[in-house]
Amino acid sequence: MRLADKVAIITGAASGMGRLAAEIFAREGASVALVDIDDRGEQAAAEIRQAGGKALFCRADVSSEEAVKGMVAQVIAAFGHIDVLYNNAGVMPPEDEGLEQITDALWQKVMDVNLKSAYLCSRYAIPHMLEQGRGSIINIASLVVFLGCTVPQDAYTISKGGLLGLTKSLAVQYGRQGIRCNAICPGPIETELLRHLWTNEEARNTRLNRIPMGRFGDPKDIVYMALYLASDESAWTTGAWLMVDGGISSNYF
């Protein structure tokens, strides 16, 4: 198994891509801490245990320093160490439009969930990784950081750009101590988070026609890249921004 004896923290793991990641990581041998404010995470963890895996649900608001500190302590108490931090939690509110429309409250919410959470989780997980001389941090950024969009999502885009900066900084700071940090930049994935943008068939096809592979991404396309980054197979990969987008970022027209 590719993650045998590893302990992984996955944020935003009660549903969607995070839940799938927890299931696949557990199947590959990891002890998984599912972190979310959504209590469906308890059922997700229970199903992993019923299938023979090791899983713990940690109810925590990852934008709160005290909550993150307590969550990391809970994971250490349960599993003894931390090998992987998968910063997956994120929001993309439909009200997030151009800079002239964004309210201060919306801006702060997006920054807190998408960027501050990764900073806080890294801050409290890294000391445990340093103790053992190894660790992998995986940040979920986005294709939109690299390409402009005629339908603006400015707070979201800026928050994901911050994740790329955090990725480079942590990779350089902690590489000599055995800690790697990489970012995955997904293209359009068919999840609940994006379906609100596809309000009709025309809107959906406008996006689909840009993708050379001819299909939207499946959550598994992202999770299997994360699995590689979590495993020892990626031992010399750090500071990378990995585009997983079906080729959309290569398509001029």
C-alpha positions as CSV (number, residue, x, y, z in Angstrom):
1,M,0.0,0.0,0.0
2,R,1.3,3.4,-1.0
3,L,0.6,5.2,2.3
4,A,1.2,2.4,4.8
5,D,1.9,3.6,8.3
6,K,1.3,7.3,7.4
7,V,-1.0,9.7,9.2
8,A,-2.9,12.2,7.0
9,I,-4.9,15.2,8.0
10,I,-7.5,16.1,5.3
11,T,-9.4,19.4,5.7
12,G,-12.9,19.8,4.2
13,A,-13.3,16.0,4.3
14,A,-16.9,15.6,5.2
15,S,-18.0,15.6,1.5
16,G,-16.9,15.9,-2.0
17,M,-13.3,15.7,-3.0
18,G,-12.1,15.7,0.6
19,R,-14.2,12.8,1.5
20,L,-13.0,10.9,-1.6
21,A,-9.4,11.6,-0.6
22,A,-10.0,10.3,2.9
23,E,-11.5,7.1,1.5
24,I,-8.6,6.5,-1.0
25,F,-5.9,7.5,1.4
26,A,-7.3,5.0,4.0
27,R,-7.5,2.3,1.3
28,E,-3.8,2.9,0.6
29,G,-2.9,2.3,4.3
30,A,-3.0,5.8,5.9
31,S,-4.6,6.6,9.2
32,V,-6.9,9.5,8.2
33,A,-8.1,12.5,10.2
34,L,-11.2,14.0,8.5
35,V,-11.5,17.7,9.5
36,D,-14.6,19.7,8.8
37,I,-17.3,21.8,10.5
38,D,-19.9,19.5,8.8
39,D,-21.0,16.6,11.0
40,R,-21.3,14.4,8.0
41,G,-17.6,13.8,8.6
42,E,-18.4,11.5,11.4
43,Q,-20.4,9.2,9.1
44,A,-17.6,9.4,6.5
45,A,-15.1,8.3,9.2
46,A,-17.4,5.6,10.4
47,E,-17.7,4.2,6.9
48,I,-13.9,4.1,6.5
49,R,-13.6,2.2,9.8
50,Q,-16.3,-0.2,8.7
51,A,-14.3,-0.9,5.6
52,G,-11.3,-1.8,7.7
53,G,-9.5,1.5,7.6
54,K,-8.4,3.8,10.3
55,A,-10.2,7.2,10.5
56,L,-11.0,9.9,13.0
57,F,-13.4,12.8,12.6
58,C,-12.2,16.1,14.0
59,R,-15.0,18.8,14.1
60,A,-13.0,22.0,13.7
61,D,-13.3,25.4,12.0
62,V,-10.0,25.5,10.2
63,S,-10.1,29.3,10.1
64,S,-9.8,29.5,13.9
65,E,-6.4,29.2,15.4
66,E,-7.7,27.6,18.7
67,A,-9.7,25.1,16.7
68,V,-6.8,24.1,14.6
69,K,-4.4,23.9,17.5
70,G,-6.9,21.6,19.3
71,M,-7.5,19.5,16.1
72,V,-3.8,18.8,15.7
73,A,-3.5,17.8,19.3
74,Q,-6.4,15.5,18.8
75,V,-4.7,13.8,15.8
76,I,-1.4,13.4,17.8
77,A,-3.3,11.9,20.7
78,A,-5.1,9.4,18.4
79,F,-2.3,8.5,15.9
80,G,1.0,9.7,17.4
81,H,2.4,11.6,14.5
82,I,1.5,13.5,11.3
83,D,3.0,12.7,7.9
84,V,0.6,14.4,5.5
85,L,-1.3,17.7,5.6
86,Y,-3.9,17.9,2.8
87,N,-5.2,21.5,2.8
88,N,-8.4,20.9,0.8
89,A,-11.0,23.1,2.6
90,G,-12.3,25.8,0.4
91,V,-15.3,27.9,-0.5
92,M,-16.4,29.6,-3.8
93,P,-19.5,31.7,-2.9
94,P,-21.7,32.6,-5.9
95,E,-21.7,36.2,-4.6
96,D,-18.0,36.4,-5.3
97,E,-17.9,38.6,-8.4
98,G,-15.9,41.6,-9.4
99,L,-14.0,43.8,-6.9
100,E,-16.8,46.4,-7.1
101,Q,-19.4,43.9,-5.9
102,I,-17.5,42.0,-3.2
103,T,-18.4,42.9,0.4
104,D,-15.8,43.1,3.1
105,A,-17.5,40.3,4.9
106,L,-17.5,38.0,1.9
107,W,-13.8,38.8,1.2
108,Q,-12.9,37.9,4.7
109,K,-14.8,34.7,4.7
110,V,-13.1,33.5,1.5
111,M,-9.6,34.5,2.7
112,D,-10.2,32.8,6.1
113,V,-11.4,29.5,4.7
114,N,-9.2,29.2,1.6
115,L,-6.0,30.8,2.7
116,K,-5.8,31.4,6.5
117,S,-6.8,27.8,7.1
118,A,-3.8,26.4,5.2
119,Y,-1.5,28.8,7.0
120,L,-2.9,27.8,10.4
121,C,-2.9,24.0,9.7
122,S,0.6,24.2,8.4
123,R,1.8,26.2,11.4
124,Y,0.6,23.6,13.9
125,A,1.4,20.5,11.8
126,I,5.0,21.4,10.8
127,P,6.5,21.2,14.4
128,H,5.4,17.5,14.5
129,M,6.8,16.9,11.0
130,L,10.1,18.5,12.1
131,E,10.3,16.1,15.0
132,Q,10.3,13.1,12.7
133,G,12.3,14.7,9.9
134,R,9.7,14.3,7.2
135,G,6.3,15.4,6.0
136,S,4.3,16.3,2.9
137,I,2.0,19.4,2.7
138,I,-0.5,19.5,-0.2
139,N,-2.3,22.7,-1.0
140,I,-5.3,22.8,-3.3
141,A,-5.0,25.9,-5.4
142,S,-6.7,26.5,-8.8
143,L,-6.3,27.0,-12.5
144,V,-7.9,30.5,-12.2
145,V,-4.7,31.8,-10.6
146,F,-3.0,31.5,-14.0
147,L,-5.7,32.6,-16.4
148,G,-8.1,35.5,-16.3
149,C,-11.9,34.8,-16.4
150,T,-14.7,36.7,-18.0
151,V,-16.9,35.6,-15.1
152,P,-14.8,37.0,-12.2
153,Q,-14.3,35.2,-8.9
154,D,-11.9,37.7,-7.5
155,A,-11.7,36.8,-3.8
156,Y,-11.5,33.1,-4.7
157,T,-8.7,33.8,-7.3
158,I,-6.7,35.9,-4.9
159,S,-7.0,33.5,-2.1
160,K,-5.7,30.6,-4.3
161,G,-2.8,32.8,-5.5
162,G,-1.9,33.2,-1.9
163,L,-1.7,29.4,-1.5
164,L,0.8,29.3,-4.3
165,G,3.0,31.8,-2.5
166,L,2.7,29.8,0.7
167,T,3.6,26.6,-1.2
168,K,6.9,28.1,-2.4
169,S,7.8,29.6,0.9
170,L,7.3,26.5,2.9
171,A,9.1,24.3,0.3
172,V,12.2,26.5,0.6
173,Q,12.1,27.0,4.4
174,Y,11.7,23.4,5.3
175,G,13.2,21.3,2.5
176,R,16.4,20.6,4.3
177,Q,14.3,19.3,7.3
178,G,12.6,16.7,5.0
179,I,9.3,18.5,4.7
180,R,7.9,18.9,1.2
181,C,5.1,21.3,0.1
182,N,3.3,21.2,-3.3
183,A,0.2,22.7,-4.8
184,I,-2.3,21.1,-7.1
185,C,-4.1,23.5,-9.5
186,P,-7.3,21.9,-10.7
187,G,-9.2,22.9,-13.7
188,P,-13.0,22.6,-13.7
189,I,-14.1,19.6,-11.7
190,E,-17.7,18.4,-11.6
191,T,-18.3,18.9,-7.9
192,E,-21.1,20.7,-6.0
193,L,-18.7,23.7,-5.5
194,L,-18.7,24.4,-9.3
195,R,-22.2,23.3,-10.4
196,H,-23.7,26.6,-9.3
197,L,-21.7,28.2,-12.1
198,W,-23.3,26.0,-14.7
199,T,-26.7,27.5,-14.5
200,N,-27.6,26.3,-18.0
201,E,-26.4,24.0,-20.8
202,E,-24.8,27.0,-22.6
203,A,-22.7,28.0,-19.6
204,R,-21.6,24.4,-19.2
205,N,-20.7,23.9,-22.8
206,T,-18.7,27.2,-22.9
207,R,-16.4,25.7,-20.3
208,L,-16.4,22.2,-21.8
209,N,-15.3,23.5,-25.3
210,R,-12.1,24.9,-23.8
211,I,-10.9,21.6,-22.5
212,P,-8.7,19.6,-25.0
213,M,-9.4,16.3,-23.2
214,G,-13.1,16.8,-24.0
215,R,-14.4,16.3,-20.5
216,F,-14.6,18.0,-17.1
217,G,-12.4,16.7,-14.4
218,D,-13.5,14.0,-12.0
219,P,-12.6,14.4,-8.3
220,K,-10.4,11.2,-8.6
221,D,-8.2,13.1,-11.1
222,I,-7.2,15.4,-8.3
223,V,-7.1,12.9,-5.5
224,Y,-4.8,10.6,-7.3
225,M,-2.3,13.4,-7.9
226,A,-2.6,14.1,-4.1
227,L,-1.9,10.5,-3.4
228,Y,1.3,10.7,-5.4
229,L,2.4,13.8,-3.4
230,A,1.5,12.1,-0.1
231,S,3.5,9.0,-0.9
232,D,7.2,8.5,-0.9
233,E,7.1,8.2,-4.7
234,S,7.3,12.0,-4.8
235,A,10.3,12.2,-2.4
236,W,12.1,14.7,-4.7
237,T,9.1,16.8,-5.6
238,T,8.7,20.1,-3.7
239,G,7.6,23.7,-4.4
240,A,5.7,22.4,-7.5
241,W,2.5,23.9,-8.9
242,L,1.0,21.0,-10.6
243,M,-1.7,21.7,-13.3
244,V,-4.4,19.0,-13.4
245,D,-6.8,20.6,-15.9
246,G,-7.3,18.4,-18.9
247,G,-5.1,20.8,-20.9
248,I,-7.3,23.9,-20.6
249,S,-4.3,26.1,-19.6
250,S,-2.6,25.1,-22.9
251,N,-5.6,26.1,-25.1
252,Y,-5.3,29.5,-26.7
253,F,-8.7,29.3,-28.4
